[in-house]
Amino acid sequence: MGAITITTQNFQDEVMNSDVPVLLDFWAPWCGPCRMVGPVVEQLADELDGQAKVGKINVDEQQQLAAAFKVMSIPMLAVVKGGKIVSKTVGFRPKEEIKSMLGL
């Protein structure tokens, strides 16, 4: 399925109303570490299809969402389950560590 682009318009439906855990990748095109974690996040999106959703949030375009999640540094990964943030991490992380954040 691949990662979904999350915006303020689809946030409620895709993230808050999701019946599976959602991994959110807060990133920006100018961020070097974001470009490193991006392919890992895309791989997870394909591997976890049906078990979890993966969303990408461009912090330059979605400043309201970045502020709501108190994003201070990127890349930041957050996991939302049942409408609540259950874990957050900043910086590059290996795929298995990201997967374990989802509890899968």
MODELLER restraints for C-alpha pairs under 7 A, 6 or more apart:
rsr = mdl.restraints
at = mdl.atoms
rsr.add(forms.Gaussian(group=physical.xy_distance, feature=features.Distance(at['CA:1:A'], at['CA:45:A']), mean=6.71, stdev=0.5))
rsr.add(forms.Gaussian(group=physical.xy_distance, feature=features.Distance(at['CA:1:A'], at['CA:46:A']), mean=5.65, stdev=0.5))
rsr.add(forms.Gaussian(group=physical.xy_distance, feature=features.Distance(at['CA:1:A'], at['CA:49:A']), mean=6.14, stdev=0.5))
rsr.add(forms.Gaussian(group=physical.xy_distance, feature=features.Distance(at['CA:2:A'], at['CA:42:A']), mean=5.99, stdev=0.5))
rsr.add(forms.Gaussian(group=physical.xy_distance, feature=features.Distance(at['CA:2:A'], at['CA:45:A']), mean=4.82, stdev=0.5))
rsr.add(forms.Gaussian(group=physical.xy_distance, feature=features.Distance(at['CA:2:A'], at['CA:46:A']), mean=5.23, stdev=0.5))
rsr.add(forms.Gaussian(group=physical.xy_distance, feature=features.Distance(at['CA:3:A'], at['CA:42:A']), mean=5.95, stdev=0.5))
rsr.add(forms.Gaussian(group=physical.xy_distance, feature=features.Distance(at['CA:3:A'], at['CA:45:A']), mean=5.39, stdev=0.5))
rsr.add(forms.Gaussian(group=physical.xy_distance, feature=features.Distance(at['CA:3:A'], at['CA:54:A']), mean=4.91, stdev=0.5))
rsr.add(forms.Gaussian(group=physical.xy_distance, feature=features.Distance(at['CA:3:A'], at['CA:55:A']), mean=5.20, stdev=0.5))
rsr.add(forms.Gaussian(group=physical.xy_distance, feature=features.Distance(at['CA:3:A'], at['CA:56:A']), mean=6.50, stdev=0.5))
rsr.add(forms.Gaussian(group=physical.xy_distance, feature=features.Distance(at['CA:4:A'], at['CA:54:A']), mean=6.25, stdev=0.5))
rsr.add(forms.Gaussian(group=physical.xy_distance, feature=features.Distance(at['CA:4:A'], at['CA:55:A']), mean=4.60, stdev=0.5))
rsr.add(forms.Gaussian(group=physical.xy_distance, feature=features.Distance(at['CA:4:A'], at['CA:56:A']), mean=6.12, stdev=0.5))
rsr.add(forms.Gaussian(group=physical.xy_distance, feature=features.Distance(at['CA:5:A'], at['CA:55:A']), mean=5.66, stdev=0.5))
rsr.add(forms.Gaussian(group=physical.xy_distance, feature=features.Distance(at['CA:5:A'], at['CA:56:A']), mean=5.02, stdev=0.5))
rsr.add(forms.Gaussian(group=physical.xy_distance, feature=features.Distance(at['CA:5:A'], at['CA:57:A']), mean=6.25, stdev=0.5))
rsr.add(forms.Gaussian(group=physical.xy_distance, feature=features.Distance(at['CA:6:A'], at['CA:55:A']), mean=5.71, stdev=0.5))
rsr.add(forms.Gaussian(group=physical.xy_distance, feature=features.Distance(at['CA:6:A'], at['CA:56:A']), mean=5.76, stdev=0.5))
rsr.add(forms.Gaussian(group=physical.xy_distance, feature=features.Distance(at['CA:6:A'], at['CA:57:A']), mean=5.32, stdev=0.5))
rsr.add(forms.Gaussian(group=physical.xy_distance, feature=features.Distance(at['CA:7:A'], at['CA:57:A']), mean=6.82, stdev=0.5))
rsr.add(forms.Gaussian(group=physical.xy_distance, feature=features.Distance(at['CA:7:A'], at['CA:62:A']), mean=6.29, stdev=0.5))
rsr.add(forms.Gaussian(group=physical.xy_distance, feature=features.Distance(at['CA:8:A'], at['CA:62:A']), mean=6.96, stdev=0.5))
rsr.add(forms.Gaussian(group=physical.xy_distance, feature=features.Distance(at['CA:8:A'], at['CA:65:A']), mean=6.70, stdev=0.5))
rsr.add(forms.Gaussian(group=physical.xy_distance, feature=features.Distance(at['CA:15:A'], at['CA:22:A']), mean=6.24, stdev=0.5))
rsr.add(forms.Gaussian(group=physical.xy_distance, feature=features.Distance(at['CA:15:A'], at['CA:83:A']), mean=7.00, stdev=0.5))
rsr.add(forms.Gaussian(group=physical.xy_distance, feature=features.Distance(at['CA:16:A'], at['CA:82:A']), mean=6.77, stdev=0.5))
rsr.add(forms.Gaussian(group=physical.xy_distance, feature=features.Distance(at['CA:16:A'], at['CA:83:A']), mean=4.40, stdev=0.5))
rsr.add(forms.Gaussian(group=physical.xy_distance, feature=features.Distance(at['CA:17:A'], at['CA:83:A']), mean=6.78, stdev=0.5))
rsr.add(forms.Gaussian(group=physical.xy_distance, feature=features.Distance(at['CA:20:A'], at['CA:51:A']), mean=6.31, stdev=0.5))
rsr.add(forms.Gaussian(group=physical.xy_distance, feature=features.Distance(at['CA:20:A'], at['CA:52:A']), mean=5.11, stdev=0.5))
rsr.add(forms.Gaussian(group=physical.xy_distance, feature=features.Distance(at['CA:20:A'], at['CA:53:A']), mean=6.75, stdev=0.5))
rsr.add(forms.Gaussian(group=physical.xy_distance, feature=features.Distance(at['CA:20:A'], at['CA:81:A']), mean=6.92, stdev=0.5))
rsr.add(forms.Gaussian(group=physical.xy_distance, feature=features.Distance(at['CA:21:A'], at['CA:52:A']), mean=4.97, stdev=0.5))
rsr.add(forms.Gaussian(group=physical.xy_distance, feature=features.Distance(at['CA:21:A'], at['CA:53:A']), mean=6.33, stdev=0.5))
rsr.add(forms.Gaussian(group=physical.xy_distance, feature=features.Distance(at['CA:21:A'], at['CA:79:A']), mean=6.76, stdev=0.5))
rsr.add(forms.Gaussian(group=physical.xy_distance, feature=features.Distance(at['CA:21:A'], at['CA:80:A']), mean=5.81, stdev=0.5))
rsr.add(forms.Gaussian(group=physical.xy_distance, feature=features.Distance(at['CA:21:A'], at['CA:81:A']), mean=4.71, stdev=0.5))
rsr.add(forms.Gaussian(group=physical.xy_distance, feature=features.Distance(at['CA:21:A'], at['CA:102:A']), mean=6.62, stdev=0.5))
rsr.add(forms.Gaussian(group=physical.xy_distance, feature=features.Distance(at['CA:22:A'], at['CA:52:A']), mean=5.73, stdev=0.5))
rsr.add(forms.Gaussian(group=physical.xy_distance, feature=features.Distance(at['CA:22:A'], at['CA:53:A']), mean=4.65, stdev=0.5))
rsr.add(forms.Gaussian(group=physical.xy_distance, feature=features.Distance(at['CA:22:A'], at['CA:54:A']), mean=5.63, stdev=0.5))
rsr.add(forms.Gaussian(group=physical.xy_distance, feature=features.Distance(at['CA:22:A'], at['CA:79:A']), mean=5.53, stdev=0.5))
rsr.add(forms.Gaussian(group=physical.xy_distance, feature=features.Distance(at['CA:22:A'], at['CA:80:A']), mean=5.14, stdev=0.5))
rsr.add(forms.Gaussian(group=physical.xy_distance, feature=features.Distance(at['CA:22:A'], at['CA:81:A']), mean=6.50, stdev=0.5))
rsr.add(forms.Gaussian(group=physical.xy_distance, feature=features.Distance(at['CA:23:A'], at['CA:53:A']), mean=6.21, stdev=0.5))
rsr.add(forms.Gaussian(group=physical.xy_distance, feature=features.Distance(at['CA:23:A'], at['CA:54:A']), mean=4.75, stdev=0.5))
rsr.add(forms.Gaussian(group=physical.xy_distance, feature=features.Distance(at['CA:23:A'], at['CA:55:A']), mean=6.11, stdev=0.5))
rsr.add(forms.Gaussian(group=physical.xy_distance, feature=features.Distance(at['CA:23:A'], at['CA:77:A']), mean=6.83, stdev=0.5))
rsr.add(forms.Gaussian(group=physical.xy_distance, feature=features.Distance(at['CA:23:A'], at['CA:78:A']), mean=5.81, stdev=0.5))
rsr.add(forms.Gaussian(group=physical.xy_distance, feature=features.Distance(at['CA:23:A'], at['CA:79:A']), mean=4.60, stdev=0.5))
rsr.add(forms.Gaussian(group=physical.xy_distance, feature=features.Distance(at['CA:23:A'], at['CA:80:A']), mean=6.61, stdev=0.5))
rsr.add(forms.Gaussian(group=physical.xy_distance, feature=features.Distance(at['CA:24:A'], at['CA:54:A']), mean=6.00, stdev=0.5))
rsr.add(forms.Gaussian(group=physical.xy_distance, feature=features.Distance(at['CA:24:A'], at['CA:55:A']), mean=4.79, stdev=0.5))
rsr.add(forms.Gaussian(group=physical.xy_distance, feature=features.Distance(at['CA:24:A'], at['CA:56:A']), mean=5.71, stdev=0.5))
rsr.add(forms.Gaussian(group=physical.xy_distance, feature=features.Distance(at['CA:24:A'], at['CA:57:A']), mean=6.95, stdev=0.5))
rsr.add(forms.Gaussian(group=physical.xy_distance, feature=features.Distance(at['CA:24:A'], at['CA:77:A']), mean=5.50, stdev=0.5))
rsr.add(forms.Gaussian(group=physical.xy_distance, feature=features.Distance(at['CA:24:A'], at['CA:78:A']), mean=5.11, stdev=0.5))
rsr.add(forms.Gaussian(group=physical.xy_distance, feature=features.Distance(at['CA:24:A'], at['CA:79:A']), mean=6.18, stdev=0.5))
rsr.add(forms.Gaussian(group=physical.xy_distance, feature=features.Distance(at['CA:25:A'], at['CA:55:A']), mean=6.17, stdev=0.5))
rsr.add(forms.Gaussian(group=physical.xy_distance, feature=features.Distance(at['CA:25:A'], at['CA:56:A']), mean=4.70, stdev=0.5))
rsr.add(forms.Gaussian(group=physical.xy_distance, feature=features.Distance(at['CA:25:A'], at['CA:57:A']), mean=5.97, stdev=0.5))
rsr.add(forms.Gaussian(group=physical.xy_distance, feature=features.Distance(at['CA:25:A'], at['CA:75:A']), mean=6.82, stdev=0.5))
rsr.add(forms.Gaussian(group=physical.xy_distance, feature=features.Distance(at['CA:25:A'], at['CA:76:A']), mean=6.01, stdev=0.5))
rsr.add(forms.Gaussian(group=physical.xy_distance, feature=features.Distance(at['CA:25:A'], at['CA:77:A']), mean=4.76, stdev=0.5))
rsr.add(forms.Gaussian(group=physical.xy_distance, feature=features.Distance(at['CA:25:A'], at['CA:78:A']), mean=6.80, stdev=0.5))
rsr.add(forms.Gaussian(group=physical.xy_distance, feature=features.Distance(at['CA:26:A'], at['CA:56:A']), mean=6.09, stdev=0.5))
rsr.add(forms.Gaussian(group=physical.xy_distance, feature=features.Distance(at['CA:26:A'], at['CA:57:A']), mean=4.80, stdev=0.5))
rsr.add(forms.Gaussian(group=physical.xy_distance, feature=features.Distance(at['CA:26:A'], at['CA:58:A']), mean=6.02, stdev=0.5))
rsr.add(forms.Gaussian(group=physical.xy_distance, feature=features.Distance(at['CA:26:A'], at['CA:59:A']), mean=6.14, stdev=0.5))
rsr.add(forms.Gaussian(group=physical.xy_distance, feature=features.Distance(at['CA:26:A'], at['CA:74:A']), mean=6.36, stdev=0.5))
rsr.add(forms.Gaussian(group=physical.xy_distance, feature=features.Distance(at['CA:26:A'], at['CA:75:A']), mean=5.58, stdev=0.5))
rsr.add(forms.Gaussian(group=physical.xy_distance, feature=features.Distance(at['CA:26:A'], at['CA:76:A']), mean=5.12, stdev=0.5))
rsr.add(forms.Gaussian(group=physical.xy_distance, feature=features.Distance(at['CA:26:A'], at['CA:77:A']), mean=6.23, stdev=0.5))
rsr.add(forms.Gaussian(group=physical.xy_distance, feature=features.Distance(at['CA:27:A'], at['CA:34:A']), mean=5.60, stdev=0.5))
rsr.add(forms.Gaussian(group=physical.xy_distance, feature=features.Distance(at['CA:27:A'], at['CA:57:A']), mean=6.19, stdev=0.5))
rsr.add(forms.Gaussian(group=physical.xy_distance, feature=features.Distance(at['CA:27:A'], at['CA:58:A']), mean=5.13, stdev=0.5))
rsr.add(forms.Gaussian(group=physical.xy_distance, feature=features.Distance(at['CA:27:A'], at['CA:59:A']), mean=5.88, stdev=0.5))
rsr.add(forms.Gaussian(group=physical.xy_distance, feature=features.Distance(at['CA:27:A'], at['CA:74:A']), mean=5.81, stdev=0.5))
rsr.add(forms.Gaussian(group=physical.xy_distance, feature=features.Distance(at['CA:27:A'], at['CA:75:A']), mean=5.12, stdev=0.5))
rsr.add(forms.Gaussian(group=physical.xy_distance, feature=features.Distance(at['CA:28:A'], at['CA:34:A']), mean=6.77, stdev=0.5))
rsr.add(forms.Gaussian(group=physical.xy_distance, feature=features.Distance(at['CA:28:A'], at['CA:58:A']), mean=5.26, stdev=0.5))
rsr.add(forms.Gaussian(group=physical.xy_distance, feature=features.Distance(at['CA:28:A'], at['CA:59:A']), mean=5.89, stdev=0.5))
rsr.add(forms.Gaussian(group=physical.xy_distance, feature=features.Distance(at['CA:28:A'], at['CA:60:A']), mean=6.42, stdev=0.5))
rsr.add(forms.Gaussian(group=physical.xy_distance, feature=features.Distance(at['CA:33:A'], at['CA:75:A']), mean=6.55, stdev=0.5))
rsr.add(forms.Gaussian(group=physical.xy_distance, feature=features.Distance(at['CA:33:A'], at['CA:91:A']), mean=6.84, stdev=0.5))
rsr.add(forms.Gaussian(group=physical.xy_distance, feature=features.Distance(at['CA:33:A'], at['CA:92:A']), mean=6.23, stdev=0.5))
rsr.add(forms.Gaussian(group=physical.xy_distance, feature=features.Distance(at['CA:34:A'], at['CA:74:A']), mean=6.87, stdev=0.5))
rsr.add(forms.Gaussian(group=physical.xy_distance, feature=features.Distance(at['CA:34:A'], at['CA:75:A']), mean=5.07, stdev=0.5))
rsr.add(forms.Gaussian(group=physical.xy_distance, feature=features.Distance(at['CA:37:A'], at['CA:92:A']), mean=5.67, stdev=0.5))
rsr.add(forms.Gaussian(group=physical.xy_distance, feature=features.Distance(at['CA:40:A'], at['CA:95:A']), mean=6.06, stdev=0.5))
rsr.add(forms.Gaussian(group=physical.xy_distance, feature=features.Distance(at['CA:45:A'], at['CA:53:A']), mean=6.65, stdev=0.5))
rsr.add(forms.Gaussian(group=physical.xy_distance, feature=features.Distance(at['CA:45:A'], at['CA:54:A']), mean=5.33, stdev=0.5))
rsr.add(forms.Gaussian(group=physical.xy_distance, feature=features.Distance(at['CA:59:A'], at['CA:66:A']), mean=5.67, stdev=0.5))
rsr.add(forms.Gaussian(group=physical.xy_distance, feature=features.Distance(at['CA:73:A'], at['CA:90:A']), mean=6.67, stdev=0.5))
rsr.add(forms.Gaussian(group=physical.xy_distance, feature=features.Distance(at['CA:74:A'], at['CA:90:A']), mean=6.29, stdev=0.5))
rsr.add(forms.Gaussian(group=physical.xy_distance, feature=features.Distance(at['CA:74:A'], at['CA:91:A']), mean=6.38, stdev=0.5))
rsr.add(forms.Gaussian(group=physical.xy_distance, feature=features.Distance(at['CA:75:A'], at['CA:90:A']), mean=5.81, stdev=0.5))
rsr.add(forms.Gaussian(group=physical.xy_distance, feature=features.Distance(at['CA:75:A'], at['CA:91:A']), mean=5.20, stdev=0.5))
rsr.add(forms.Gaussian(group=physical.xy_distance, feature=features.Distance(at['CA:75:A'], at['CA:92:A']), mean=6.97, stdev=0.5))
rsr.add(forms.Gaussian(group=physical.xy_distance, feature=features.Distance(at['CA:76:A'], at['CA:89:A']), mean=5.70, stdev=0.5))
rsr.add(forms.Gaussian(group=physical.xy_distance, feature=features.Distance(at['CA:76:A'], at['CA:90:A']), mean=4.33, stdev=0.5))
rsr.add(forms.Gaussian(group=physical.xy_distance, feature=features.Distance(at['CA:76:A'], at['CA:91:A']), mean=6.18, stdev=0.5))
rsr.add(forms.Gaussian(group=physical.xy_distance, feature=features.Distance(at['CA:77:A'], at['CA:88:A']), mean=5.57, stdev=0.5))
rsr.add(forms.Gaussian(group=physical.xy_distance, feature=features.Distance(at['CA:77:A'], at['CA:89:A']), mean=5.33, stdev=0.5))
rsr.add(forms.Gaussian(group=physical.xy_distance, feature=features.Distance(at['CA:77:A'], at['CA:90:A']), mean=6.31, stdev=0.5))
rsr.add(forms.Gaussian(group=physical.xy_distance, feature=features.Distance(at['CA:78:A'], at['CA:85:A']), mean=6.80, stdev=0.5))
rsr.add(forms.Gaussian(group=physical.xy_distance, feature=features.Distance(at['CA:78:A'], at['CA:87:A']), mean=5.62, stdev=0.5))
rsr.add(forms.Gaussian(group=physical.xy_distance, feature=features.Distance(at['CA:78:A'], at['CA:88:A']), mean=4.28, stdev=0.5))
rsr.add(forms.Gaussian(group=physical.xy_distance, feature=features.Distance(at['CA:78:A'], at['CA:89:A']), mean=6.57, stdev=0.5))
rsr.add(forms.Gaussian(group=physical.xy_distance, feature=features.Distance(at['CA:79:A'], at['CA:85:A']), mean=5.75, stdev=0.5))
rsr.add(forms.Gaussian(group=physical.xy_distance, feature=features.Distance(at['CA:79:A'], at['CA:86:A']), mean=5.69, stdev=0.5))
rsr.add(forms.Gaussian(group=physical.xy_distance, feature=features.Distance(at['CA:79:A'], at['CA:87:A']), mean=5.30, stdev=0.5))
rsr.add(forms.Gaussian(group=physical.xy_distance, feature=features.Distance(at['CA:79:A'], at['CA:88:A']), mean=6.50, stdev=0.5))
rsr.add(forms.Gaussian(group=physical.xy_distance, feature=features.Distance(at['CA:79:A'], at['CA:101:A']), mean=6.98, stdev=0.5))
rsr.add(forms.Gaussian(group=physical.xy_distance, feature=features.Distance(at['CA:79:A'], at['CA:102:A']), mean=6.42, stdev=0.5))
rsr.add(forms.Gaussian(group=physical.xy_distance, feature=features.Distance(at['CA:80:A'], at['CA:86:A']), mean=5.78, stdev=0.5))
rsr.add(forms.Gaussian(group=physical.xy_distance, feature=features.Distance(at['CA:87:A'], at['CA:101:A']), mean=6.63, stdev=0.5))
